[in-house]
């Protein structure tokens, strides 16, 4: 099965009655196990601990999705021992067998698609379309990395041999035990991509998911088990980042760390992983994606309908809680006023509410901490610029913040520089396309960005000078597709690991050159 056999999983059309009915049935299925207790999974063993945390529905924070056991250092030690022991076996399993586990898991996800979508709606606050795209992307990662592993395992001819003197071979071998630390905003897609890439490459892992989406992570591990993954390859280890997270990052037997999350946590992980511990015989590899402050640059001759739609969709999809979200709109002064009115009109049409209802396009933010932080940024924005629309919120039932647009901001304003990770759009005016490029590059991040223009020379200028890992022309800056738009950024956006691309699996392996003299 070659990489070119890969096809993305189609999104569901929710204008069709049968899909709406199936989604509602998925919600019923999930509600049947709401409030269940979830153990750790170490070497296949279910381990219940005294310390638990409740995963809450952010649309209705009185509703408990599940009560999830939390690991201490005792369980972390046990998980490390399990992963080390299993690695000695798993690293020698035929890559075709490892890949087949991923293909089977993809098929299980397809069968359980509406249940998984519904679980994301309840636990992560994802609207129907966003949840469906998340599940489809998880399936894509499994299909793509499985095929990529099959391709990588057949590279006997990538190095030259010298005739009548020697035969040279080049092969990739697994790294070892990895710490996989995953985010809540793509609770199945990113978790699946990070974890499946590590295990299909022959590694074993300690999986520490984000604390607000632990039930989704547990269901993923169940799916991998059902697909035939041996015990101990993935060890499910929820726990406090400052305790369990630090422990597995610093552990001398941890070979690599794969992280997606905030810049501050990413920097801390990078520092801790860099320090060689007693008994450590390698330099740990870090694969990190740490967020962005992404911009859409609108030129004076742009299609303004396209530009405004792209900005609003990218800014407020999933309440702006995407590392690729458009948090800055940088607009040429010749079209600034008209664009501001279009953005305002489109933003005020957004329906906010409990995302169990299909018509609610935008739902809650993640939790009470996010709610408080985002509101603080809105207050800062009101002082730095002019509030165009939004700025209101309520956490009475769920963590709801209305889509907010602040205009007339200076390029160096706090709202133009710092990652808010919520439904807040900062708008800035520039006098020229060249000035716009200077503004898009004046943050510490470099993840995604977009240019809306009909000027071919400006495309070429942006191609060279717009410094981001994922650049889009005449479309929004969110929605990278596995296998088509490898995803990862520059600067403080991370290590440019390019998830869903041709180089990603190799980050989880090391090259070995073998020469035999004749």
N, C-alpha and C positions, 0 to 999 in steps of 0.2 A: 504494500500500500504506500504509494509515493506521496510526497507533500502536495503535489499538484492535484491529488484527489480531494483535497480539503475543500469543503464548502461551509459557509457560515450558516448557522441555524436561523431559519426564517422567524421573524417576529409575528406574533399573533395579531389578527385583525379583529379589534374589539367592537367594530361596527356590526359584526356578525353575532347573531343571537346565541348560537351554540357556544361561542367562546365566552360570552358574558355569563351564560349559565354554568359553564365549566369553572369559571373563576369563582362564582358564588358557591359552587360545590366545594371548591378548594378551601374557601373560608370556613365552611361548615366542618370540613375534615380537621383543619387546624384547631378550631374551637373545641373539638372533642378531646384534645390533649393539652389544652391550656392549663397552666398551673402545675404541670408535671415536674417531678424532680429529676435532675440530670446529673449523673456521676462523672468523674474523670474516666478516661479510658487509657490504661497503661498496659501495653503488651496484650491487648484484648480484654483485660480484666476491668470490670466496672467497679470503681472505688468511690464509695460515698464518704464524704468528710463532714465534720461538724459545721465548718464555716461555709455558708452559702450566700449567694446574692440573688436577688430577684431581677429578672429581665422584664422591663415594663414596656407597655404599648405607648409610644410617644404621642399618639393621637388621643389616648385616654390613660393617663399615667396612674390611675387607680387599678388598672387591669394588669395582672401578672401573666406574662407569657410562659415563664418557667422559672423554677428555682434551681440554680446551678451551683454545684459543688465547686469549691475553690481549693487549689493546690497550695500546700506549704512546701518548705524546702525538703521535707521528708519525701513527699510524692515526687518532687522535681528530681531528686536524686534517684529514685526508683525508675522514673521515666528515662533518665539519661542512661542508666544501666541497661534498660530494655532496648533503647535505640542503638547503643554500642554493640550489644550482642546480636541484634537482628541485622545490623549492617553487614556483619561478616558473612551472613547468608544471602541477604538481598542484593548485595553488590555483584554477586556472581550469577544471578538469575538472568536468563536470556532477555535482552532488550525487547524482543517480540512479545514475551510474556508480560513484561512490565507495561508495555504499550497497550496490550489487550485489556489490562485492568482499566485503563483510562477509557477505552472505547466502550467497555461494558458499563462503566459509571455514567458515561454520557447518555447511553440508552436508558438507564434507570432514571436519570434526571428528566429525560424526555417524557417518560411515562408518568412521572410525578410532578410535571411542570406546574400545573395549576395549584397544587398544594404548596410547592415551594414559593411560587409567586405570592400566594396568600399569606404565607408565613413572613415573607419580607414586608408585606403591607402592614401586618400586625406588629412585628418586632422592630422593623427598621423605619416604619412610616413611609414606605415607598408607594407612590401612586401606581395604579395598574400598569401603565405603559412603562414606567421606570423599572418596576419589579420584573416585568416580562423581559425587558432588555437585559437585565442583570442575569436572569437564569439562562437566557440564550447565550450570553457571553461566557458564562461558566461552561456550558456545553462546548462552545467554540474552543476554549482553552484546552479542554480534554481532547477534543478531536485533533487540534493543531499540534499540541506537544506530543501526542502519541505518534503522529505521522512523522514529526520532526525527529523523534528518537530513532525511528526505523531508518530514516535517511542518514543520520549521524553515525549509526552503528555499522554502516557499510561504506567506509571511507578509505578502503585499503590502498587506493591509487592516488591519494592526495599528495604524497611525497614521491620523489623519484628514486629509483634504484640504479646503481651503476652496473651495467652489464658485465658479467664475468668477474665481478669483484665482490659485490655485496647486495643483499636484499634489505631494503628499508621499509619499515612499517610505521604508521602513526595511528594511535588509537586514543580515545577518551575514556578515562576511568572516573568513577564517582569520587566525591570529596570526602564524605563521611557523615557525621551527624550535624544536622542543621537546626537552628532556631528559626521558626517561622512565626513572625509577629504581624498579625493582619488587622486591617481597619474595619470600621463599622459601616462605612458609606457604600461600599460594594460588598456586602457581607457574604455573598456566595461567589460572585465572579472573581474578585481579586483573591479571596482566600483559596478558591479552586485553582486559579492560575499559579499562584506562588507555591502551593503545596504540591500540586500534581507535577509541576516542572521538576521539583526537587526529587520526588520519589521515582518518576519515570527515568530519571538519570541514574538511579541506583542508590540514592541516599536514603537515610532514615531521618525522621524529624520529630522535634518537640513543637507542637502546634499551640501557640498562645493567642487565641482570638481576642478581639475587642470585647470589652465587658458588657456592652449594650446589645450585642447580637450573638450571644453564646448559644442559643437554641439552634439557630441556623447553622452554626459551625458544627454542632453536635450531629445534626442531620447529615451534613456532608460526610463526616467520619462514618456514620452508619452506611451511607451509600457506597463509600469506598470498600467497606467490609463486605457488603453484599456483592460487590463487583469482583471479589476474590483477593483483595489485598491482604497479605499475611499480617498476623498480629505483630505489633511492635514496630511496624514501618511508620505509622502515624500514631503518635501518642498525644491524646487530647488533654491539654494542660491549661485550663483557665486559671487565672490567679492575678494578684496585684502586680503591676508592672515594676513597681519599686522593690518587690521581693522576688517573685518568680522570674519576671522578665530580666532583671539585672543578673540573677543567678545563672540563667542559661546563656546569657550573652557573655558573661565573664568566665564561664566554666572552661577549664583548659582542654577538655575533650570536645567542645563545640568547634566544628571546622568552618562553618559559615553561618552568617546571619542574614535572613531575608526579611526586610521590614518595609511596610507601607504605613505612613502616618504623618504626624506633624513634624515641622522642621526641628523644633526644640528636642523632641524625643529622638529624632533621627541623629542629631548631632551627638547627643549623649550616648546612643548606641555605638556610633562610629568611634567615639573616644574610648569607650570601655572595651570594644572589640580590638582596638589597636594595641592595647596594653598586653604584653605577653605575660601570662600567668605561670606560676611555678608548675613544672611538669608539662608545659605546652611545647610541642615540637613543630608547630607550623605558625604561619601568619594567617589569621582568620580573614576570610573574604566577606565583605559586606555588600549586599545588594539592597539599595535603598531608594525609595520614592517618597519625597517629603513635601509635596504640595506646590502651590504656585500662586501667582498674582496675575492672572491671565488677562490679556487685552484683546479687544477687537478694534482695529484701526479702520476708520471710515474715511475714504477719500472724497474729494469734492465732486467727482463725476460718478459716484457709486449709485447703484440701484438702492434707493433709500428704503423701499419696502422690504427688500431682501436684507438690508443692513439692520433695520429695526427689529425684524422678526428673528434674525440670527442672534442679536444681542439679548433680547428678552428671553428667548428660549434657553440660551446658554447661561444666562445669569440666574434664572429662577427654576430651571428644571431640577427636581429633587431639592427644592428650597435652597439652591446654591451650594449644596453640600457635596461638591465634586472638586477634586484638585484641579480639574480642567475647566471649571466654571468661568464664565466671563465676569470678572469682578471689576473690570475697568473698560469703559467705552471711551475711546480717544477719537475725537471727531473734528474734521476740518471745519474752520470757521465759516466757510461759504455755505455749508449745509447744517451747521450746528443747531440753529433754532428750529428748523423743520424736523431734524432728527429727534430733538428733545420732545417735541410734541407727539411724534409717532411713538417713541418709547413710552411716554406717559399714557397714551391711549391704549396701547397694547398691554402694558403692565396692569392697568386698572380693570382690564377684562378678566384677569386671572381669578379663578374661583379657589379660595383657600378653605380647607376643612378636613375632616376625618377622611382619610384616603380609602377606607373600605367602600366609600361611594365613588363610583367611576367618574362622575362629573367633577369631582374635586381635583383639579389639575395639580395643585400644590398643597402639600401636607405640612406636618410639624417639623421642627428641628429636632436634633438627636435626643437631647436630655436637658435637665435643668441647668447644667453647667454651660452648655452651648447657648441656651436661651439667655442667660445672664450676660455672657460674653458678647453676643451679637448685639444685644440692646445697648451695651456700653459703647460699642463702635458706632451705632446709630446716633447716639448723643454726641459723640466726637464729630461725626459728619455734619450734624446740624450746625455746629460752631464753625466748621471749616468751609462749608459750602452752603448751598440752598437746597432744602428738602423739596423735591419735586412731587413725590407721592409716597405713600406708605408711612413708615415710622411708628406704626402702632402694633401692639402685640397683646397676647393674653396667655397665661399659663393656668387658667382656672381648671380647664379640663385636660388639655394637651398643651404642647409647647409650640404655640402658633405665633408666627411673626409675619405680618403682611409684607409682600414684596416692596422693597424700599429703594428709591432712586434719589441720589444726591448729586446735584449738578454744580457747575462752575467751580470745580476744585482745582487747586494748584497741583502740578505734577508731583511735588514733594509732600503733599498732604498725607497725614496718617492713613486716611481712607484709601489713598492711591498707592500706598506702600506696603501695608500689612495685610496678611491673609485673614479675612473675616470668617470664611467658611460658613456662610449663611446667605439669606436672600437680600443682599445689599449690593447695589450697583453704583460705582463711582464714575462720574462723567467729567471729562476734561476737554477743553477746546484747544486746538493748535492752529497755527497760521499756515502751515505747509505740511506736505507729506513727509519731508525730511525731518521736520520738527517732531512729527508724530512718531517716527522711528526712534528718535532719541528718547521720547517719553516711554515708549513700550519697553525699552531696554533699561530704564533707570531704576529697576528694583533688583533685589538680590536673588530673585527667582528666574526661571527660564523654562517653564514647562510647555504650555500651549499658547497659541495666539492665532489670530486670523486677520486677513486684510480683505476689505470689501472695496473693490475698485474696478473700473473698466479700462484702466491704463496699463497696458502691457509692460511699459518700462518701469512702472512702480512695482509690478509683480516681481520683476527681475531684481530691482533694488532691495525689496523685502526678502527675496530668496537669499541674498547675500548678507543682509544686515539685521534682519529681525531674528534675534538670538534666542530661539526656543527649540526644544526637542521635537515638537509637533506643530508645524505651521500649516494653516489652511487658507486657501484662496476662495473667496466668494461662497463661504459657508460658515456655519458656527464652529466654535473651537472645542466643542465637546463631542463625544461619540466616536472615539477611535475604534476601529474594527480589527479584531484579532486576525493576524495574518495579512492584513492589508495596510494598516497604519500602526506599525510598531510604536509602543507608547513608553515614553520616559524623557526626563528633562535635564537641563543643564543647571549649573550654579547650585544654589541652595534648593533646587527642586529634586536633587538626588544624584545618583551615580549614572544616570542615563542608561539604565539597564534594558530598556526597550522590550517590555513585556509584549508577548504576542508577535515577536519578530524572530528572524533567523538566527540571531546570536544569543538568545536568552538562555536556552538550555545549556550552552557551553559554559555559562557562568557558574553552573552547578557541577562542573566536571574539571578535570585537569588533563592536559595532553601528555602522552607518553610516547617517546620515540624509541623504536627497537631496530637494531641493525645486526644482521647475521652475515659474517664474512664467508665467502665461498672458498 
